[in-house]
């Protein structure tokens, strides 16, 4: 047998049980404490009432927050007009400011092509409605975006060549722009020196334009925020200032779903300002969604669901079970294959205290790999 035969040997679609949050977003193993449909319904209520939802999903590392975020976004797309943008928080240093997250995370995830095209289409609509005169364009843009400086920068896209478009992208994404080039955008300073609330307002403006141009609500999935724990007191306030703006009840243009690994709300990174601080209070208690460990009564169904998902639907499980019965006296059942019941019980025994989806699927994968290399026809206790 070659290493590549493990999938066919055990009747699997792939050689492991690891769940990819992005590509496997259509699947979600049942578990206690997380009701995806209930979460989706609460988001729909927000969206139909014109109050874009703001949520914080929290829980232990490996608990399934990212998978839950992707699953929720996937469920929303067919039933609501949302433009989903997934943002993974970049690694940050002690002196990092919100600009780091803004540039390397949020705007990088929007992308240059999407962002520039979005504002070009806004310019086209303003010209169509107000006329091609510069004063009319500036007035129309300011009415749309609510900011004179940003309106001047967007107006520079009228008839812009590739270099001018790149310059606009540098400016709006928070890159330092030389003073002589700033004048081409009608600016006196770039966003590198802007207040955090100004950067947050730019994100909100993008959401407002997405609604106008694409008739969609911008949904930002802001994940891995536990990386902000390394930010020091000196610059942590910049994140608080921006988050307060984004999470405010009166911010009606951008939906934000945040994910943060933490053992409790009291252990959130300092940039949130504490469990009773201004950011969390703006989100609201009912919008803090814990993704807990899998509870013991639910672990059997969780494992069965993972097994069923990874199984090759064309596999002849009955034949595979009969083959395995010749090699082991352990109890075999079709819904658990390639694991024996004894192996599952032993696996569960090793999970006490760390019963997270990541830990479960990693141990299932390791056991299957070990059994395969041992030449076994099923995953038995000695492979755990």
C-alpha positions as CSV (number, residue, x, y, z in Angstrom):
1,X,0.0,0.0,0.0
2,X,1.2,3.6,-0.7
3,X,0.5,6.5,1.6
4,X,-1.9,7.8,-1.0
5,X,-4.2,4.8,-0.7
6,X,-5.5,5.6,2.8
7,X,-8.7,7.2,1.5
8,X,-9.7,4.2,-0.7
9,X,-8.5,1.7,2.0
10,X,-10.9,3.1,4.5
11,X,-13.6,4.3,2.0
12,X,-13.0,8.1,2.5
13,X,-13.3,11.0,0.2
14,X,-9.9,12.3,1.4
15,X,-7.1,11.1,3.6
16,X,-8.0,13.0,6.8
17,X,-10.9,14.2,9.0
18,X,-9.7,17.8,9.3
19,X,-12.5,20.3,8.6
20,X,-11.5,23.3,6.5
21,X,-13.7,26.3,7.7
22,X,-13.7,27.9,4.2
23,X,-14.1,24.9,1.8
24,X,-16.3,22.9,4.2
25,X,-18.5,25.8,5.2
26,X,-21.6,23.9,3.8
27,X,-21.1,21.3,6.5
28,X,-21.6,21.7,10.2
29,X,-21.5,18.8,12.7
30,X,-24.2,19.0,15.3
31,X,-23.1,20.1,18.7
32,X,-24.5,21.3,22.0
33,X,-24.6,25.0,22.7
34,X,-24.5,26.2,19.1
35,X,-27.7,26.7,17.0
36,X,-26.6,27.9,13.6
37,X,-30.1,28.4,12.3
38,X,-31.0,30.5,15.4
39,X,-27.9,32.6,14.9
40,X,-28.8,33.1,11.2
41,X,-32.4,34.0,12.0
42,X,-31.2,36.7,14.5
43,X,-28.9,38.2,11.8
44,X,-31.8,38.2,9.3
45,X,-33.9,40.1,11.8
46,X,-31.2,42.8,12.0
47,X,-30.7,43.0,8.3
48,X,-34.4,43.3,7.4
49,X,-34.8,46.0,9.9
50,X,-31.9,48.0,8.5
51,X,-29.7,47.5,11.5
52,X,-26.6,45.6,10.3
53,X,-25.7,43.0,12.9
54,X,-22.6,43.2,15.1
55,X,-21.6,40.0,16.8
56,X,-18.6,38.6,18.7
57,X,-18.1,34.9,18.5
58,X,-15.7,33.7,21.3
59,X,-14.4,30.5,22.8
60,X,-11.4,28.3,23.2
61,X,-8.8,27.8,20.5
62,X,-9.9,25.1,18.1
63,X,-13.5,25.4,19.3
64,X,-14.9,26.0,15.8
65,X,-15.4,29.8,15.8
66,X,-14.0,30.2,12.3
67,X,-16.1,27.3,10.9
68,X,-19.2,28.8,12.6
69,X,-18.5,32.2,11.1
70,X,-18.1,30.7,7.6
71,X,-21.2,28.6,8.0
72,X,-23.3,31.5,9.2
73,X,-22.2,33.6,6.3
74,X,-22.8,30.7,3.8
75,X,-26.4,30.4,5.2
76,X,-27.1,34.1,4.8
77,X,-26.0,34.4,1.2
78,X,-28.9,32.6,-0.5
79,X,-31.5,34.4,1.5
80,X,-30.1,37.9,2.1
81,X,-28.2,40.3,-0.2
82,X,-24.8,40.4,1.6
83,X,-21.3,41.0,0.3
84,X,-19.1,38.9,2.5
85,X,-15.5,39.8,3.0
86,X,-13.4,37.5,5.3
87,X,-10.6,39.3,7.1
88,X,-8.0,37.4,9.1
89,X,-6.3,39.6,11.6
90,X,-2.7,40.0,10.7
91,X,0.1,39.4,13.3
92,X,0.7,42.5,15.2
93,X,3.4,43.9,17.4
94,X,3.3,45.7,20.7
95,X,3.3,49.2,19.1
96,X,0.8,48.3,16.3
97,X,-2.1,50.7,15.8
98,X,-5.5,50.2,14.2
99,X,-3.9,51.3,10.9
100,X,-2.1,47.9,10.8
101,X,-5.4,46.1,11.0
102,X,-7.0,48.6,8.6
103,X,-4.3,48.3,5.9
104,X,-2.9,44.7,6.2
105,X,-6.2,43.2,7.2
106,X,-9.4,44.9,6.2
107,X,-8.5,46.9,3.1
108,X,-6.1,44.1,1.9
109,X,-9.1,41.7,2.0
110,X,-11.3,44.2,0.1
111,X,-8.6,44.3,-2.6
112,X,-7.5,47.0,-4.9
113,X,-9.6,46.0,-7.9
114,X,-12.9,45.8,-5.9
115,X,-12.3,49.0,-4.0
116,X,-11.2,51.1,-7.0
117,X,-14.0,49.8,-9.2
118,X,-16.5,50.4,-6.5
119,X,-15.7,54.1,-6.3
120,X,-15.4,54.4,-10.1
121,X,-18.9,53.2,-10.4
122,X,-20.0,55.7,-7.7
123,X,-18.4,58.5,-9.8
124,X,-20.2,57.3,-12.9
125,X,-23.6,57.4,-11.0
126,X,-22.9,60.9,-9.7
127,X,-22.0,62.1,-13.2
128,X,-25.1,60.5,-14.6
129,X,-27.3,62.2,-11.9
130,X,-25.5,65.5,-11.4
131,X,-23.6,66.2,-14.6
132,X,-19.9,66.2,-15.6
133,X,-18.9,69.5,-14.1
134,X,-16.3,69.3,-11.4
135,X,-18.3,71.3,-8.9
136,X,-21.3,69.1,-9.5
137,X,-19.2,65.9,-9.2
138,X,-17.7,67.1,-5.9
139,X,-21.0,68.1,-4.5
140,X,-22.6,64.8,-5.5
141,X,-19.8,62.7,-4.1
142,X,-19.8,64.6,-0.8
143,X,-23.5,64.0,-0.5
144,X,-22.9,60.3,-1.0
145,X,-19.9,59.7,1.2
146,X,-20.4,62.5,3.8
147,X,-16.7,63.6,3.8
148,X,-15.3,66.4,1.7
149,X,-11.7,65.2,1.8
150,X,-12.7,61.7,0.6
151,X,-15.0,63.1,-2.0
152,X,-12.0,65.1,-3.5
153,X,-9.9,61.9,-3.6
154,X,-12.7,59.9,-5.3
155,X,-13.2,62.8,-7.8
156,X,-9.6,62.2,-8.9
157,X,-10.8,58.9,-10.5
158,X,-12.6,60.8,-13.2
159,X,-10.8,59.8,-16.4
160,X,-8.0,58.4,-14.3
161,X,-5.2,56.3,-15.9
162,X,-3.7,53.2,-14.2
163,X,-1.2,55.3,-12.2
164,X,-3.9,57.6,-10.8
165,X,-6.0,54.6,-9.8
166,X,-3.0,53.1,-8.1
167,X,-2.4,56.4,-6.3
168,X,-6.0,56.4,-5.1
169,X,-5.7,52.9,-3.8
170,X,-2.6,53.7,-1.9
171,X,-4.3,56.6,-0.3
172,X,-7.6,54.9,0.7
173,X,-5.8,51.7,1.9
174,X,-3.7,53.7,4.3
175,X,-0.3,53.8,2.6
176,X,2.1,56.7,3.1
177,X,1.8,59.0,0.0
178,X,4.4,61.6,-0.9
179,X,3.1,65.2,-0.5
180,X,3.5,66.1,-4.2
181,X,1.3,63.1,-5.1
182,X,-1.3,63.9,-2.4
183,X,-2.0,67.1,-4.3
184,X,-3.1,65.0,-7.3
185,X,-5.9,63.7,-5.1
186,X,-6.8,67.1,-3.6
187,X,-5.3,66.1,-0.2
188,X,-2.9,67.7,2.2
189,X,-2.3,64.5,4.3
190,X,-2.6,60.8,3.9
191,X,-4.5,58.4,6.1
192,X,-1.4,57.1,7.8
193,X,-1.7,60.0,10.3
194,X,-5.5,59.9,10.4
195,X,-7.4,59.3,13.7
196,X,-8.7,55.7,14.2
197,X,-12.3,56.9,14.0
198,X,-11.5,58.4,10.5
199,X,-10.2,55.0,9.3
200,X,-13.3,53.3,10.7
201,X,-15.5,55.9,9.0
202,X,-13.8,55.0,5.7
203,X,-14.8,51.4,6.2
204,X,-18.3,52.5,6.9
205,X,-18.3,54.6,3.8
206,X,-17.2,51.6,1.7
207,X,-20.2,49.8,3.1
208,X,-22.5,52.6,2.2
209,X,-21.3,52.6,-1.4
210,X,-21.6,48.8,-1.6
211,X,-25.2,49.2,-0.6
212,X,-25.8,51.9,-3.3
213,X,-23.8,50.2,-6.1
214,X,-24.4,46.5,-5.5
215,X,-27.6,46.7,-3.5
216,X,-25.9,44.5,-0.8
217,X,-25.0,44.9,2.8
218,X,-21.3,44.6,3.4
219,X,-20.6,41.8,5.8
220,X,-17.1,41.8,7.3
221,X,-16.0,38.6,9.0
222,X,-13.2,39.8,11.2
223,X,-11.5,36.7,12.6
224,X,-8.5,35.7,14.8
225,X,-8.7,38.9,16.9
226,X,-6.9,37.1,19.7
227,X,-3.8,38.2,17.9
228,X,-4.4,41.7,19.2
229,X,-3.4,40.5,22.7
230,X,0.2,41.6,22.0
231,X,-0.8,45.2,21.4
232,X,0.5,47.4,24.2
233,X,-1.3,50.1,26.3
234,X,0.4,52.8,24.3
235,X,-1.5,52.0,21.0
236,X,-4.3,49.8,22.2
237,X,-6.6,52.8,22.5
238,X,-6.5,53.2,18.7
239,X,-8.3,49.9,18.3
240,X,-10.8,50.8,20.9
241,X,-11.6,54.1,19.2
242,X,-12.1,52.4,15.8
243,X,-14.1,49.5,17.2
244,X,-16.4,51.8,19.1
245,X,-17.2,53.6,15.8
246,X,-17.8,50.3,14.0
247,X,-19.9,48.7,16.7
248,X,-22.1,51.8,17.4
249,X,-25.8,51.3,17.1
250,X,-25.9,54.3,14.7
251,X,-23.5,52.7,12.3
252,X,-26.0,51.3,9.8
253,X,-23.8,50.5,6.8
254,X,-21.6,47.6,7.7
255,X,-22.3,44.3,9.4
256,X,-19.4,42.9,11.4
257,X,-19.0,39.4,12.8
258,X,-15.9,39.1,14.9
259,X,-14.1,35.9,16.1
260,X,-11.7,35.8,19.1
261,X,-10.2,32.8,20.9
262,X,-10.5,33.3,24.6
263,X,-11.3,31.2,27.7
264,X,-13.7,33.9,29.0
265,X,-14.8,37.4,28.1
266,X,-12.6,38.7,31.0
267,X,-9.6,37.4,29.1
268,X,-10.3,39.3,25.8
269,X,-7.4,41.4,24.5
270,X,-7.0,44.7,26.2
271,X,-7.9,46.5,22.9
272,X,-11.6,45.6,23.6
273,X,-11.4,47.6,26.9
274,X,-12.6,44.8,29.1
275,X,-15.8,42.7,29.3
276,X,-17.7,45.8,30.6
277,X,-15.8,48.2,28.3
278,X,-17.1,50.5,25.6
279,X,-16.6,48.1,22.7
280,X,-18.4,45.1,24.3
281,X,-21.2,47.2,25.7
282,X,-21.9,48.5,22.2
283,X,-22.1,45.0,20.8
284,X,-24.6,44.1,23.5
285,X,-24.8,41.1,25.8
286,X,-27.1,39.1,23.6
287,X,-24.7,39.5,20.7
288,X,-21.8,37.8,22.5
289,X,-22.0,34.3,21.2
290,X,-19.9,31.6,23.0
291,X,-18.8,28.7,20.9
292,X,-18.1,26.2,23.7
293,X,-16.4,22.8,23.8
294,X,-18.4,19.9,22.7
295,X,-20.3,18.6,25.7
296,X,-20.0,14.8,26.5
297,X,-23.6,13.9,25.6
298,X,-23.1,15.3,22.1
299,X,-19.7,13.8,21.3
300,X,-21.0,10.6,19.8
301,X,-23.3,12.4,17.3
302,X,-20.5,14.9,16.5
303,X,-18.0,12.0,15.7
304,X,-20.6,10.2,13.6
305,X,-21.4,13.3,11.7
306,X,-17.7,13.8,10.9
307,X,-17.3,10.2,9.8
308,X,-20.4,10.5,7.5
309,X,-19.1,13.7,6.0
310,X,-15.7,12.4,5.1
311,X,-16.9,9.0,3.9
312,X,-16.8,8.4,0.2
313,X,-20.5,8.0,-0.8
314,X,-19.5,5.4,-3.4
315,X,-17.7,3.2,-0.9
316,X,-19.1,-0.3,-0.1
317,X,-19.1,0.1,3.6
318,X,-20.7,-3.3,4.2
319,X,-17.9,-5.0,2.3
320,X,-15.2,-2.9,4.1
321,X,-16.7,-3.9,7.5
322,X,-16.8,-7.6,6.6
323,X,-13.1,-7.4,5.6
324,X,-12.3,-5.7,8.9
325,X,-14.1,-8.3,10.9
326,X,-11.5,-10.9,9.8
327,X,-8.7,-8.8,11.3
328,X,-10.2,-7.8,14.7
329,X,-12.6,-9.0,17.4
330,X,-13.5,-5.4,18.3
331,X,-17.1,-4.3,17.6
332,X,-17.7,-2.8,14.2
333,X,-20.7,-0.8,13.0
334,X,-21.3,0.8,9.7
335,X,-22.0,4.3,11.0
336,X,-18.6,4.4,12.8
337,X,-16.4,2.7,10.2
338,X,-13.4,2.7,9.9
339,X,-13.4,3.1,13.7
340,X,-14.4,0.3,15.9
341,X,-16.8,1.1,18.8
342,X,-14.0,0.2,21.2
343,X,-11.6,2.7,19.4
344,X,-14.2,5.4,19.7
345,X,-14.7,4.9,23.4
346,X,-10.9,5.0,23.9
347,X,-10.7,8.1,21.7
348,X,-13.3,9.8,23.8
349,X,-11.4,8.9,27.0
350,X,-8.4,10.8,25.7
351,X,-10.4,13.9,25.1
352,X,-11.3,14.8,28.6
353,X,-10.8,18.5,29.2
354,X,-10.0,19.3,25.5
355,X,-13.1,18.3,23.6
356,X,-12.9,20.8,20.8
357,X,-13.6,20.1,17.1
358,X,-10.0,20.7,16.2
359,X,-8.7,18.2,18.8
360,X,-11.3,15.6,17.9
361,X,-10.7,15.7,14.2
362,X,-6.9,15.8,14.6
363,X,-7.0,12.7,16.9
364,X,-9.3,10.9,14.5
365,X,-6.9,11.7,11.6
366,X,-3.9,10.5,13.6
367,X,-5.6,7.3,14.6
368,X,-6.6,6.5,11.0
369,X,-3.1,7.2,9.7
370,X,-1.6,5.0,12.4
371,X,-4.0,2.2,11.7
372,X,-3.3,2.4,8.0
373,X,0.5,2.2,8.5
374,X,0.0,-0.8,10.8
375,X,-1.8,-2.5,7.9
376,X,-5.1,-2.7,9.7
377,X,-8.5,-2.9,8.0
378,X,-10.1,-0.8,10.7
379,X,-9.1,1.8,13.3
380,X,-8.8,-0.2,16.5
381,X,-7.9,0.6,20.1
382,X,-4.2,0.2,19.6
383,X,-4.2,3.0,17.0
384,X,-5.5,5.5,19.5
